[in-house]
Amino acid sequence: MNLTMLLEMAADGFGERVVVGKRATGLTAAGLKQAAMRGADEIARAGADAVVYLAVNGPAFPVAMFAAAYAGVPLVPLNYRLGAEQLDGLLAKHPGALAIADAAAHSILGKHGVRALTTEDWLAATTAGPAPEERFVDSDAPAVVIYTSGTTSAPKGVLLRHDNLASYVLGSVDFGSADADQAALVSVPPYHIAAVANVITNLYAGRRAIVLERFEPAEWLGLVRDEGVTNALVVPTMLARIVDSGADKAVPALRSLAYGGAPMPTSVIARALELWPDVDFVNAYGLTETSSTVCVLTPDDHRSALANPDPSVRARLGSVGRPVPGVQVQVRDMDDRALPPGHRGRICVRGAQVSAEYDGIGRLVDGDGWFDTRDEGYLDGEGYLFIGGRRDDTIIRGAENIAPAEIEDVIYRHPSIADAAVIGVPDEEWGQRIVAVVVPRDGHRVDGQELREFVRGTLRSSKTPDEIAVWDEMPRTETGKLVRREVVARYRRETVS
């Protein structure tokens, strides 16, 4: 199974249904197939061995993805916000590519000798003209190369093959399961795995997908109403801004709201559940290396956790749910032994959708196909997975391993806190001391000592921050991931100066 087969099923099953863009001007499933096939001809004429996509999200993106698939070359979506030096390094890896890019990026592409089309020229070239011939696509061929965000190290190109992505779709979505009136709003950039996953899952379900290029709470809420959006995807920082917004929060058509990409504070999701009690909330946990989602906290899980007085059940609001079909999850110790429920360790996954393959490096799995996610966490007795953060972020204080995420979750419960990051900094006595960097909510001020006592009331004293630093904003990626290394670097600069 490959991406072109998913598109052809959609074109055959509901070809006249608009699946990309707004109701009045969007592409039908049949139109998307024809555009993708014409795009494959453009790629072949250019002699390209990859398609670099360096632009904001929009209709050109799914056409580029499926055109690259038909042409048998990978799509390489790059972060259009990167500086020239970072882009230079990534573009140097793809000298034979055809680029689809915003006009502002054409100068740097020309420097690398990469032929480039604007998104407008690309759509004009692919949505008109004679019908192209059918093409054969190898399911084992590379479909997409996505560069990791580099929040803790240099970006690596994660290689996802057709069968990885197709396995994810087949295990997550029923073909044609969406009603003709359903529409999905995607608010993540095209270089994120969630953008790729949403193109193919919504198409396979028969759901129209529209994109919000730049997120603002009022604009998001307005588009949900104006386009009759039934399904939406946000990252936690977006949801926090939406629920705190003073804009009109009426969303009469919204049926399902998925979130993921970063830890979700339980206080934020609890407020959202109270705001929209009839909306089905879904927490999706996955990685680029796993072709997106590997665990899901379902709508029923959300509602039962919110309503149940049992603390162990309510705590599941802070989990990422249970594995999706076809994926196995284990929590292991450092000696690769599976740990029992409740014991924190390394989160490892395996399944057909798990690529764990890096361009130029190969697959990083053990002999049984298990991939170490480098996330830490634990499973409870019912198989719900709780994420404790990245292994590299662990604070070692007096020989005790402390997960920043555990402290951050408590800090988020304080009514004055909008954002938080906990870091470890060198300390002669303890090895590391704990610093909590916080951003106040609008109209609030933070009393450091009072906040420390608040944390101490839930966690033991060894996990209480030694210091509270108050900032105006936190460094985060467009997809809401905390750039912890920038927090550490800024803290060190400010304390040294």
C-alpha positions as CSV (number, residue, x, y, z in Angstrom):
1,M,0.0,0.0,0.0
2,N,1.3,3.5,-0.8
3,L,0.1,7.1,-0.7
4,T,-1.1,7.1,-4.3
5,M,-3.4,4.1,-3.7
6,L,-5.0,6.1,-0.8
7,L,-5.6,9.0,-3.2
8,E,-7.0,6.7,-5.9
9,M,-9.4,5.1,-3.5
10,A,-10.7,8.5,-2.6
11,A,-11.0,9.6,-6.2
12,D,-12.9,6.5,-7.0
13,G,-15.1,6.5,-3.9
14,F,-16.1,10.1,-3.6
15,G,-14.3,11.9,-6.5
16,E,-16.6,14.9,-6.7
17,R,-16.4,15.7,-3.0
18,V,-14.2,18.8,-2.1
19,V,-11.3,17.4,0.1
20,V,-8.8,20.3,0.0
21,G,-9.6,24.0,0.8
22,K,-12.7,26.1,1.3
23,R,-16.1,24.9,0.2
24,A,-16.4,27.3,-2.7
25,T,-13.0,27.1,-4.2
26,G,-11.4,23.8,-3.0
27,L,-10.1,20.7,-4.9
28,T,-12.2,17.6,-5.2
29,A,-10.7,14.2,-4.6
30,A,-10.7,13.6,-8.4
31,G,-9.1,17.0,-9.0
32,L,-6.4,16.4,-6.4
33,K,-5.5,13.1,-8.2
34,Q,-5.2,14.8,-11.6
35,A,-3.2,17.7,-10.1
36,A,-0.9,15.3,-8.4
37,M,-0.3,13.3,-11.5
38,R,0.4,16.5,-13.6
39,G,2.8,17.5,-10.8
40,A,4.6,14.2,-11.1
41,D,5.2,15.0,-14.8
42,E,6.6,18.4,-13.8
43,I,9.0,16.7,-11.3
44,A,10.0,14.1,-14.0
45,R,10.7,16.9,-16.6
46,A,12.9,18.7,-14.0
47,G,14.8,15.5,-13.4
48,A,14.4,16.1,-9.6
49,D,15.2,13.4,-7.0
50,A,13.2,15.2,-4.3
51,V,10.6,17.9,-3.9
52,V,11.5,20.6,-1.3
53,Y,8.5,22.4,0.1
54,L,9.5,25.7,1.6
55,A,6.2,27.6,2.1
56,V,3.3,28.0,4.4
57,N,0.6,25.4,4.5
58,G,-2.2,25.5,1.9
59,P,-3.5,23.6,-1.1
60,A,-0.1,23.5,-2.8
61,F,1.1,21.2,0.0
62,P,-1.1,18.1,-0.5
63,V,-0.7,18.5,-4.3
64,A,3.1,18.5,-3.7
65,M,2.9,15.5,-1.4
66,F,1.0,13.3,-3.8
67,A,2.9,14.5,-6.9
68,A,6.1,13.5,-5.2
69,A,4.6,10.2,-4.4
70,Y,3.6,9.6,-8.1
71,A,7.0,10.7,-9.2
72,G,8.7,8.2,-6.9
73,V,10.7,10.8,-5.0
74,P,10.4,12.1,-1.4
75,L,8.7,15.3,-0.3
76,V,11.0,17.3,1.9
77,P,9.0,20.0,3.8
78,L,11.4,22.5,5.4
79,N,10.8,25.1,8.1
80,Y,10.3,28.4,6.2
81,R,11.2,30.3,9.5
82,L,14.7,29.0,9.6
83,G,17.6,31.5,9.2
84,A,19.8,31.4,6.0
85,E,22.6,29.5,7.7
86,Q,20.3,26.7,8.9
87,L,18.5,26.5,5.5
88,D,21.9,26.4,3.7
89,G,22.8,23.3,5.7
90,L,19.5,21.5,4.9
91,L,19.4,22.6,1.2
92,A,22.9,21.3,0.7
93,K,21.6,17.8,1.4
94,H,19.1,18.1,-1.6
95,P,21.0,19.6,-4.6
96,G,18.9,17.7,-7.1
97,A,15.5,18.8,-5.8
98,L,12.7,20.8,-7.3
99,A,11.4,23.4,-4.9
100,I,8.0,24.7,-4.3
101,A,8.5,27.9,-2.2
102,D,7.3,31.3,-1.2
103,A,8.8,34.0,-3.3
104,A,10.9,35.2,-0.4
105,A,12.9,31.9,-0.4
106,H,13.8,31.9,-4.1
107,S,17.1,33.8,-3.6
108,I,18.5,31.2,-1.2
109,L,17.2,28.4,-3.4
110,G,19.0,30.0,-6.4
111,K,22.2,30.1,-4.5
112,H,22.0,26.3,-4.3
113,G,21.1,25.9,-7.9
114,V,17.7,24.5,-7.0
115,R,14.9,25.1,-9.5
116,A,12.0,26.7,-7.8
117,L,8.3,27.4,-8.4
118,T,6.1,29.6,-6.3
119,T,3.1,28.0,-4.8
120,E,0.9,29.9,-7.2
121,D,2.9,28.7,-10.3
122,W,2.8,25.2,-9.0
123,L,-0.9,25.1,-8.6
124,A,-1.4,26.8,-12.0
125,A,0.8,24.1,-13.6
126,T,-0.9,21.2,-11.9
127,T,-4.6,22.1,-12.0
128,A,-4.9,22.6,-15.8
129,G,-3.9,20.6,-18.8
130,P,-4.4,17.1,-20.3
131,A,-4.9,14.1,-18.1
132,P,-1.5,12.4,-17.4
133,E,-0.8,8.7,-17.6
134,E,-1.0,6.4,-14.6
135,R,2.3,5.7,-12.7
136,F,3.5,2.7,-10.6
137,V,4.8,3.5,-7.1
138,D,6.9,1.3,-5.0
139,S,5.4,1.0,-1.5
140,D,8.9,0.6,0.0
141,A,10.1,3.9,-1.5
142,P,10.8,7.0,0.6
143,A,7.7,9.2,0.7
144,V,8.6,12.0,3.1
145,V,11.7,13.3,4.8
146,I,11.0,15.5,7.8
147,Y,13.7,17.2,9.7
148,T,13.4,17.0,13.5
149,S,12.9,20.4,15.2
150,G,16.4,20.3,16.7
151,T,15.1,21.5,20.1
152,T,17.9,19.5,21.8
153,S,20.3,18.7,19.0
154,A,21.1,19.3,15.3
155,P,18.1,18.4,13.0
156,K,18.1,14.9,11.6
157,G,16.1,13.9,8.5
158,V,13.5,11.3,9.5
159,L,12.7,9.1,6.4
160,L,9.1,7.8,6.2
161,R,8.4,5.2,3.6
162,H,5.0,4.7,1.8
163,D,4.2,1.6,3.8
164,N,4.9,3.4,7.1
165,L,2.5,6.1,6.4
166,A,-0.1,3.8,4.8
167,S,0.1,1.5,7.9
168,Y,-0.6,4.5,10.1
169,V,-3.7,5.5,8.0
170,L,-5.1,2.0,7.8
171,G,-4.8,1.5,11.5
172,S,-6.3,4.9,12.4
173,V,-9.1,5.7,10.0
174,D,-12.0,3.9,8.3
175,F,-12.2,4.6,4.6
176,G,-15.0,7.0,3.6
177,S,-16.1,7.3,7.3
178,A,-16.7,11.1,7.2
179,D,-20.0,12.6,6.2
180,A,-20.0,14.9,3.1
181,D,-20.4,18.0,5.4
182,Q,-17.4,17.3,7.6
183,A,-14.5,19.7,7.5
184,A,-11.1,19.5,9.4
185,L,-9.1,22.6,10.4
186,V,-5.4,22.1,10.6
187,S,-3.3,24.7,12.4
188,V,0.2,23.2,12.2
189,P,2.9,24.0,9.7
190,P,3.7,21.7,6.7
191,Y,7.1,20.6,8.1
192,H,5.5,18.9,11.1
193,I,4.4,15.2,10.9
194,A,0.9,16.2,12.1
195,A,0.4,18.2,8.9
196,V,1.4,15.2,6.7
197,A,-0.7,12.8,8.8
198,N,-3.8,15.1,8.6
199,V,-3.6,15.4,4.8
200,I,-3.7,11.6,4.3
201,T,-6.1,10.7,7.1
202,N,-8.7,13.3,6.3
203,L,-8.5,12.4,2.6
204,Y,-8.9,8.7,3.3
205,A,-11.9,9.5,5.6
206,G,-13.4,11.8,2.9
207,R,-13.2,14.9,5.1
208,R,-12.5,18.3,3.6
209,A,-9.3,19.8,5.1
210,I,-8.6,23.5,5.4
211,V,-5.6,25.3,6.8
212,L,-5.1,28.2,9.1
213,E,-1.7,29.5,8.0
214,R,-1.0,31.7,11.0
215,F,-2.7,31.0,14.3
216,E,-4.7,33.7,16.3
217,P,-7.4,32.6,18.7
218,A,-10.1,34.9,17.3
219,E,-9.3,34.0,13.7
220,W,-9.3,30.2,14.6
221,L,-12.7,30.5,16.2
222,G,-14.1,32.6,13.3
223,L,-12.9,30.1,10.7
224,V,-14.4,27.2,12.7
225,R,-17.8,28.9,12.5
226,D,-17.6,30.3,9.0
227,E,-16.5,27.0,7.4
228,G,-18.6,24.7,9.5
229,V,-15.5,23.0,10.9
230,T,-16.4,19.7,12.5
231,N,-12.9,18.4,13.4
232,A,-9.8,20.4,14.4
233,L,-6.2,19.9,15.5
234,V,-4.3,22.2,17.8
235,V,-1.2,22.1,19.9
236,P,-1.5,22.7,23.7
237,T,-0.3,26.3,23.6
238,M,-3.0,27.1,21.0
239,L,-5.8,25.5,23.1
240,A,-4.6,27.5,26.1
241,R,-4.8,30.7,24.2
242,I,-8.3,29.8,22.8
243,V,-9.8,29.0,26.1
244,D,-8.3,32.2,27.7
245,S,-9.4,34.3,24.7
246,G,-12.0,37.0,25.1
247,A,-13.4,36.2,21.6
248,D,-16.7,34.5,20.9
249,K,-16.1,30.8,21.7
250,A,-19.3,29.5,20.1
251,V,-18.4,26.6,17.8
252,P,-21.8,25.0,16.8
253,A,-20.5,22.5,14.2
254,L,-17.4,21.3,16.1
255,R,-17.6,17.6,16.9
256,S,-14.0,16.6,17.6
257,L,-10.9,18.4,18.8
258,A,-7.5,16.6,18.7
259,Y,-4.4,17.9,20.5
260,G,-0.8,16.8,20.8
261,G,2.7,17.7,19.9
262,A,3.7,18.8,23.5
263,P,2.5,18.1,27.1
264,M,-1.0,19.3,27.8
265,P,-1.5,20.9,31.2
266,T,-4.4,19.2,33.0
267,S,-5.8,22.6,34.0
268,V,-6.1,23.7,30.4
269,I,-7.8,20.5,29.1
270,A,-10.2,20.6,32.1
271,R,-11.2,24.2,31.3
272,A,-11.7,23.2,27.6
273,L,-13.9,20.2,28.5
274,E,-16.1,22.5,30.6
275,L,-16.2,25.1,27.9
276,W,-17.3,22.6,25.2
277,P,-18.9,19.6,26.9
278,D,-20.4,18.3,23.7
279,V,-17.1,18.2,21.8
280,D,-15.1,14.9,21.6
281,F,-11.5,15.6,22.8
282,V,-8.7,13.4,21.6
283,N,-5.1,13.5,22.9
284,A,-2.7,12.0,20.3
285,Y,0.9,11.1,21.2
286,G,3.4,10.2,18.5
287,L,6.7,11.2,16.9
288,T,7.9,11.9,13.5
289,E,9.8,8.5,13.6
290,T,6.5,6.7,14.2
291,S,4.5,8.3,11.3
292,S,2.5,10.3,13.9
293,T,0.1,8.9,16.5
294,V,0.9,5.7,18.5
295,C,-1.3,6.4,21.5
296,V,-4.7,8.0,21.9
297,L,-6.7,9.2,24.8
298,T,-10.3,8.9,23.5
299,P,-13.3,11.1,24.1
300,D,-14.7,8.6,26.5
301,D,-11.5,8.5,28.4
302,H,-11.6,12.3,28.8
303,R,-15.2,12.4,30.0
304,S,-14.8,9.5,32.4
305,A,-11.6,11.0,33.8
306,L,-13.3,14.3,34.4
307,A,-16.4,12.8,36.0
308,N,-14.7,10.1,38.2
309,P,-13.8,11.1,41.7
310,D,-11.2,8.3,41.9
311,P,-7.8,10.1,41.7
312,S,-6.2,7.3,39.7
313,V,-8.9,7.6,37.0
314,R,-8.9,11.4,37.0
315,A,-5.2,11.4,36.6
316,R,-5.6,9.9,33.1
317,L,-6.4,13.4,31.9
318,G,-2.7,13.8,32.1
319,S,-2.0,10.7,30.1
320,V,-1.7,10.1,26.4
321,G,-4.0,7.1,26.4
322,R,-3.4,3.6,25.1
323,P,-1.7,2.3,22.0
324,V,-3.5,2.4,18.6
325,P,-4.1,-0.9,16.7
326,G,-0.9,-2.3,15.3
327,V,1.4,-0.5,17.7
328,Q,3.0,-2.0,20.8
329,V,4.4,0.0,23.7
330,Q,6.8,-1.1,26.4
331,V,8.4,0.8,29.3
332,R,11.9,-0.5,29.8
333,D,14.8,0.0,32.2
334,M,18.3,0.8,31.1
335,D,19.0,-2.9,30.8
336,D,16.2,-3.3,28.3
337,R,13.9,-5.2,30.7
338,A,10.2,-4.5,30.5
339,L,9.0,-2.7,33.7
340,P,5.7,-3.4,35.5
341,P,2.9,-0.8,35.7
342,G,3.7,2.3,37.7
343,H,7.4,2.1,37.1
344,R,9.1,4.9,35.2
345,G,11.5,4.1,32.4
346,R,12.3,4.4,28.7
347,I,9.3,4.4,26.3
348,C,9.9,2.0,23.4
349,V,7.5,1.3,20.5
350,R,7.2,-1.0,17.5
351,G,4.8,-1.6,14.6
352,A,4.5,-1.3,10.9
353,Q,4.1,2.5,11.0
354,V,7.3,2.9,13.0
355,S,10.0,4.1,10.7
356,A,12.8,5.0,13.2
357,E,14.9,5.6,10.0
358,Y,17.2,8.6,9.5
359,D,18.4,9.7,6.1
360,G,22.0,8.8,5.7
361,I,22.1,6.9,9.0
362,G,19.6,4.0,8.7
363,R,17.1,2.4,11.2
364,L,17.7,2.8,14.9
365,V,15.8,-0.2,16.3
366,D,16.9,-3.3,18.3
367,G,16.9,-6.8,17.0
368,D,13.2,-7.2,17.7
369,G,12.2,-4.0,16.0
370,W,11.7,-1.9,19.1
371,F,12.4,1.9,18.8
372,D,13.6,3.9,21.8
373,T,11.6,7.1,21.6
374,R,14.0,8.8,24.1
375,D,10.9,9.8,26.0
376,E,10.4,8.6,29.6
377,G,7.2,7.6,31.3
378,Y,5.2,4.8,32.8
379,L,2.1,2.7,32.1
380,D,-0.7,2.3,34.6
381,G,-2.5,-0.9,35.4
382,E,-5.0,-0.4,32.5
383,G,-2.3,0.4,29.9
384,Y,-2.6,4.2,29.9
385,L,0.8,5.8,29.0
386,F,2.0,8.8,31.0
387,I,4.8,10.8,29.5
388,G,7.5,12.1,31.9
389,G,9.5,14.2,29.4
390,R,12.6,13.7,27.4
391,R,15.4,11.7,28.9
392,D,17.9,14.4,28.1
393,D,15.9,16.8,30.2
394,T,16.1,14.8,33.5
395,I,17.4,16.8,36.4
396,I,19.8,14.9,38.7
397,R,19.7,16.5,42.2
398,G,21.5,14.8,45.0
399,A,21.6,11.5,43.0
400,E,17.8,11.7,42.6
401,N,16.4,11.7,39.0
402,I,13.7,14.4,38.7
403,A,11.4,14.8,35.6
404,P,10.8,18.5,34.8
405,A,7.4,17.6,33.4
406,E,6.1,16.4,36.8
407,I,7.0,19.8,38.4
408,E,5.7,21.8,35.4
409,D,2.3,20.0,35.6
410,V,1.9,21.2,39.2
411,I,3.0,24.7,38.4
412,Y,0.4,24.9,35.6
413,R,-2.4,24.3,38.2
414,H,-1.6,27.7,39.8
415,P,-4.1,30.3,38.7
416,S,-1.4,32.9,38.0
417,I,0.7,30.8,35.6
418,A,0.3,30.9,31.8
419,D,3.5,29.0,30.8
420,A,6.3,27.2,32.6
421,A,9.6,25.4,32.1
422,V,11.7,23.6,34.7
423,I,15.4,23.3,34.2
424,G,18.4,22.0,36.1
425,V,21.4,24.3,36.6
426,P,24.8,23.4,38.1
427,D,25.1,23.4,41.9
428,E,28.2,22.6,43.9
429,E,26.3,21.0,46.8
430,W,23.5,19.1,45.0
431,G,25.0,18.6,41.5
432,Q,22.0,20.4,40.1
433,R,19.4,22.8,41.5
434,I,15.9,23.3,40.2
435,V,14.9,26.5,38.5
436,A,11.3,27.1,37.4
437,V,10.9,29.7,34.7
438,V,7.3,31.0,34.5
439,V,5.2,33.4,32.5
440,P,2.3,35.0,34.3
441,R,-1.2,35.1,32.9
442,D,-2.5,38.5,31.8
443,G,-3.3,40.6,34.9
444,H,-1.5,38.4,37.4
445,R,1.7,38.7,39.2
446,V,3.8,35.8,40.6
447,D,5.0,35.6,44.2
448,G,8.0,33.2,44.0
449,Q,7.8,32.0,47.6
450,E,4.1,31.4,47.4
451,L,4.5,29.4,44.2
452,R,7.3,27.3,45.8
453,E,4.9,26.5,48.7
454,F,2.2,25.7,46.2
455,V,4.5,23.1,44.5
456,R,5.6,21.8,47.9
457,G,2.0,21.2,48.8
458,T,1.8,18.5,46.1
459,L,5.3,17.2,45.6
460,R,8.0,16.4,48.2
461,S,10.5,19.1,49.1
462,S,13.3,17.7,47.0
463,K,11.2,18.5,43.9
464,T,10.3,22.0,45.0
465,P,12.1,24.6,42.8
466,D,15.0,26.3,44.4
467,E,14.4,29.4,42.4
468,I,11.6,31.0,40.4
469,A,12.4,33.2,37.4
470,V,9.6,35.3,35.8
471,W,9.7,36.0,32.1
472,D,7.4,37.7,29.6
473,E,7.4,34.8,27.1
474,M,8.8,31.2,26.7
475,P,10.8,30.0,23.7
476,R,8.5,27.6,21.8
477,T,8.4,26.2,18.3
478,E,5.3,26.9,16.0
479,T,4.0,23.5,17.1
480,G,4.2,24.4,20.8
481,K,7.3,22.4,21.7
482,L,9.3,24.0,24.4
483,V,12.9,24.8,23.3
484,R,14.4,23.9,26.6
485,R,18.0,24.5,25.5
486,E,17.1,28.1,24.8
487,V,15.6,28.4,28.2
488,V,18.8,27.2,29.7
489,A,20.9,29.4,27.5
490,R,18.9,32.6,28.3
491,Y,18.9,31.8,32.1
492,R,22.6,31.4,32.1
493,R,23.1,34.7,30.1
494,E,20.9,36.6,32.5
495,T,22.4,35.2,35.7
496,V,26.0,35.7,34.5
497,S,25.3,39.3,33.5
